[in-house]
Amino acid sequence: MDRRNFVEIVLLTIFSSKISFSKNEEPIIFNKIIEKARKNQWNKLPIKQLFYKVALEFLDFPYIGGTLDKGNQESCVVTFDGFDCVTFFEVSLNLARIIKKDKTNFADLVSEVTFSRYRKGTINDYTSRLHYSADWIYDNIRKGVVRDRTKEIGGIPTRFNLDFMSSNPHLYYSLRNNSEFIGKIEKIEREISMREYYIIPRDKIETAEPMLESGDIVFFATNKKGLDYSHVGICLVKESKRRLLHASSKKKKVILDTSIFNYIQQQPNITGITVVEPLEIQ
C-alpha cells in the first residue's frame, strides 16, 4: 500500500469513528463549505470562478507558517487552523477541484492536495514535495492542473539560479535531521535552474495588470539569492481593480489586499510575476 492510500484510509477511519474534534474544527469548516457549494451548485461554475469563491471562504483565517513540517516522516498535511501563502491557494484550489468532481469527503481533499503538492502526485519522502514554486508550476502544468498565461500577457523568458535550500539546510527541519536529503534537493535545484520560465518584469506589470483575471494565481519572483518566488496569491477583480487575495504574513491573516501593482510597489525585492490559471478538470 502506498503512503497516499494509507493517508486516505486513516482519514476515512477518523471520520467514521467517534473521535472528538473539540480542538480541531477542520471537519466543521470543510463540511460547511461543501454544503454551501452543494446548495449553490458551485460545481457548475467555471473552475476559476469556483476557485476564488472557495478562497473567499477563508477571509480572516489566521496566517500560520510551517504547518507542513511535522517530523521525519513525510505525509500530506492539510489543516484549516491557518495558512501561509502557499497552503492558502493550494487548499482553495484543491477544494474547488473536488467540488467540481462532486467529491465530499475530507480524504478526497487530502488526495487532491497530494496530487498537486508532490512531484508526479506521489509521496516518496521530503524531497518529493514541490518546495520551490517554480517546480510546482512546472509539475502542475504537466499534470494538467494549471496553464501558464504569463507569455501571452507580456512575459519574457527567464531562468532561476536556485540553491537556497541546499545552502541553508539548518533552516529546514527535515534537512537538519536527514543529511542525505541535501544532495537530493541540490539535484532538484539544478534541474529547476535549467528550465525556462516566464515572468512579467516589474516595470511592465502596470501595463499587464488589466489583463489579469479573477482566479489567476500570481507568483511573485524575487531577487533574493538562491530563490525563485517569495510570495503567491490569487487575483480578484473588484470594481475594475486587480486586487490580491492572499495569506499575509504582515497582517497575520487572509486578506483581500490592494491592487497587485500597488502591492508590488511596496515590495522592493519583487522582480516580476508569473501568472497561471486553473484548468477545467478533464
QUIZI-V977626 format. One line per field, one symbol per residue. ss: DSSP state (H for helix, E for strand, - for the rest). burial: b if it has 9 or more other ideal C-beta (glycine too) atoms within 8 Angstrom, else e. A space follows every 10 residues. Layout:
BEGIN
ss->???
burial->???
END
This chain:
BEGIN
ss->--HHHHHHHH HHHHHH---- -----HHHHH HHHHHHHHH- -HHH--HHHH HHHHHH---- -EE------- ---------- --E-HHHHHH HHHHHHHHHH -----HHHHH HHHHHHHEHH H----HHHE- --HHHHHHHH HH---EEE-- HHH--EEE-- ---HHHH-HH H-HHHHH--H HHHHHHHHHH HHH---EEEE EHHHHHHHHH H----EEEEE EE------EE EEEEEEEE-- EEEEEEEE-- --EEEEEEEH HHHHH----E EEEEEEEE-- --
burial->eeebebbbbe bbeebeeeee beeeebbebb eebbebbbee ebbebebbbb bbbbbbebee bebbeebeee eeebebebeb ebbbbebbbb bbbbbbbbbb eeeebbbbbb bbbbbbbbbe bbbeebbbbb ebbbbbbbbb bebebbebbb eebbbeebbb ebbbbbebbe ebebbeebee bbebbbebbb ebbebebbbb beebbeebbe ebbbbbbbbb bbeeebbbbb bbbbbbbeee ebbbbbbbbe eebbbbbebb bebbeebeeb bbbbbbbbbe ee
END
